[in-house]
Amino acid sequence: MEQNGEHHVNGGSNSREEQEEALIALIDHRTREVKNLRQRIAYYTSKLEEAEKMLQDSESQLAHLRGQPNVLSGTSSLDGVTKSVKMERVSNSPSHRNEGSSKNQHQSKAELLVPAVTPKISQPKLLPGSSAKASISSNSQASPSATSHSVSGSRGKTNEPRRLPTKQEDIMIKEKGTKRKFEHKEHKELIPSIRTNSSPCLIHCQTSTHISSQHKRKLRSLALCPVNDQLFVTSSLDGMVNLWQVQGRGSGASLLSSTDCSSSKQRRWPEDVAWHPEGNSLFLIYSADGGDSQISVLDLNKKQGNRLNYLEERPHVKGIINNIVFMPWENTCFVTGGSDHAVMLWSEKDGENKWKPKALHRNLHSSAVMGVAGLQKKQVVLSVGADKRIIGYDAHVGRADYKHQVDSKCMSVLPNPCDFNLFMVQTGTPERQLRLYDIRLRQTELHAFGWKQDNSESQSALINQAWSPDGLYITSGSADPTIHLFDIRYNAHRPPQSIKAHQKRVFKAVWLQSIPLLISISSDLNIGLHKIMKNIMPND
């Protein structure tokens, strides 16, 4: 009887435990459901604001149209309004939400139009250890091409859903005036939030997939289009530059074109790639040795003939040209930094592909200039070098406004996209590779963080960083097959999280603004696509 009574008591205890577990599981499920609904509310709120803005734009266009005399006698403006309405209808459909949003964000710049044709998409593959929930919407493996692709389709069909080319096709740019309209970005104060949290806000990546880069040798560069960030380019040691477009909200990517962009004489590969601010061309840099071409321009609008033009000017005197960046200023210009210690400013001249170089400085660095960048707030060009120096040169005044020297060589510099006083420098110090600075403060380091790499190799200049669109996170490649993520609000020095993204070293991982996605490149010759589901706050 005692045994039966004991059994009865234990049975009741087990039943209570099972009920507890069931309730805990139910609460967990409903918590996730509430968070998901909140995310949906935030998403549709932003879509409502966007739709209201588009409605206001359409109403203002109608008012402007009614104020023009004899508007019905011509068809061009009316056709433009009709096409705009059709494009808006397409972009509001679920499968084109991101394209419409991206187009609205950049409506004052040149508009990239991809003709409506059947896509050819590289087959994504799940990485080892990644979730099996990845939704893969790809059709067939894209074959590499050694030549540029040309456009098929007519301009009259641009109101159809935008799909990707399969044959030899190009990108068409619809010009909006002869001069681009400069967009003034909003400044946000992020510096006060640096190192204020004892716990990091983590990034949750649900899935990681990878596709073949179609390159035959190691990758060199990865750059997003400034007009539509679902377009991106990769370059490698084989001299090829591949143009891609993201598909299926990040479940795949389609190869649009592949172009041989080797230098004219020595057939060197491009060391770095930069998009023109209007998104209609790519600028590539090489070496100053042997009288070779220093810069080439790949025209993405050109359908026939040679799309690659080499600039005649050769202002760098020796060695590799390490970095090229367009300045975030109203006048279109770019800056190059080279192994000859020089920082050159290139300004646009009259005529197509005519650029005039001017030396900002040749002696402020005593070694190779590894990275250059421009600040939004004023015309200051930042440069960092293997001489451990950080220089802020005021291009308007013509003198160095900011000077700082660190304890190891510097390999890149990257301004924050939201706080125009904040910038990051990559150094060669293990576990303190990344340093944050305020351009207003002299000799002051705001924060330093980094990682202990498992690989014995020294820090490579080919490993680069990228800011998140909100300016709060940094992604960095590494000599190991991981992407390190840093939260600038976190007061620790080690990365709060790392994503095992590839089989070999990761060179770079960049953030898209139009969809929650990270794109990475690696020496395993693959392109990684990493879907970001949500931010996990410290108290979650």
Secondary structure, DSSP 4 states (H G I P E B T S, - for coil): -HHHHHHHHHHHHHHHHHHHHHHHHHHHHHHHHHHHHHHHHHHHHHHHHHHHHHHHHHHHHHHHHHTSTTGGG-SHHHHHHHHHHHHHHHHTSGGGHHHHHHHHHTTTSPEEE-------EEPPEEPTT--TT------SPPPP-SS-----S-GGGTTSPP----SS---EEE--SSSPPPPPPPP---GGGTT-BSS--EEEEEEEEEEE---SS-EEEEEE-SS-TTEEEEEETTSEEEEEEEEGGGTEEEEEEEEE---TTT-PPPSEEEE-TTSSEEEEE-BSGGG---EEEEESS--SS--EEE-S-----SSBEEEEEE-SSSS-EEEEEETTS-EEEEEE-SSTT-EEEEEEESSS-SS-EEEEEE-SSSSEEEEEETTSEEEEEETTTTEEEEEEE-SS-EEEEEE-SS-TTEEEEEES-TT--EEEEETTSTT-EEEEE----SS-SPPPTT--EEE-TTSSEEEE-BSSSEEEEEETTB--SS-SEEEE--SS-EEEEEE-SSSSEEEEEETTSEEEEEEEEEEE-TT-
